[in-house]
């Protein structure tokens, strides 16, 4: 069985070929990208240990991103369900409404250090694109966002925000017209423009350096959470469950990072994937549906594919979770048994939103992505003891999904 090395950051637990557990990750890229990736890797390794850069990062995390984001008990939901005590880390209170702002800010700072004026990125739910457009505007960079045409329609709110920030949205009409195709097109563009352009991958996917930068950036969330948990309980509770939605996996990696070294009997990490519509064969849950290992966007990972190894189309009400692969870091956590993965259907996510809206509307309004995590919390809380603490990462704000929710429920929450 694969083992997690205690005392070493998860992002650094790879071999010389950038493979985690000798099985996941790597840099499976065309020859033309090897040099740009090597250059970016060398730059990042210098910057992550540079005190001036770290001070700059922390300054913008506090004064631009808005860290730390709130942590509080969902008293009404806890009382309604009985059993475990349910808490929320409201990352959606970060500037722009989601966790993606951490990664976007760091990439913009790296872009400036690299002496480049152009920055590009991919987006599904629109959050990664919105945040990158915000960071680009903040730091005087020209921005181009690649987005599937299906997602452009269902995430119109975030598209308007990108345009307001002067970003160019590049519609991607190939394949499933969703996130997977947006990432592919973004990488193709970078191949021809890497001398003048920096690429930001919006999640912990892709060649190793992009996984590292994203996980390193979002780790700020768990640093905040560690302080907040210890302040609330005096220590890390003996029975703590951290629940997060998982698409590409950036939000969960940020939420879990500081707690990975704890024994799993004390701190359980629970990732919730998108099972898609209840009666559909399509889903976006490679970790919980026995997907095989394959290469996607330059890295080995569990991928939803057919018998001939072709990437299959996924389906989820959540654009941010609608992805056929998953971060090699999550594959590593799964096979090492450090994290447990499950899934929630579209219908279960909507039911969770309805309950949260009825009981906790004044406190939190999660988007469809964290609604999957809340669904799992609602399932397990009643059968757990009262000394068990559940903390859910509400990593996105509901505003972007208002149109979809109204279409599915027939009314606004």
Secondary structure, 3 states (H helix, E strand, C coil): CCCCCCCCCHHHCECCCCEECCCEECCCCCHHHHHHHHHHHHHHHHHCCCHHHHHHHHHHHHHHHCCCCCEEECHHHHHHHCCCEEEEECHHHCCCCECHHHHHHHHHHHHHHCCCCEEEEEECCCHHHHHHHHHHHHCCCEEEEEEEHHHHHHCHHHHHHHHHCCCEEEEECCCCCCHHHHHHHHHHHHHHHCCCEEEECCCCCCCHHHHHHHHHHHCHHHHHHHHHHHHHHCCCCCCEEEEEECCCCHHHHHHHHHHCCCCCCCEEEEEEEEEECCCCCCCECCCCCCCEEEEECCEEEEECECCCCCECCCCCCCHHHCCCCCCHHHHHHHHCCCEEEEEEEHHHHHHHHHHHHHHHCCCCCECHHHHHHHHHHHHHHCCCCCCCEEEEECCEEHHHHHHHHHHHHCCCC
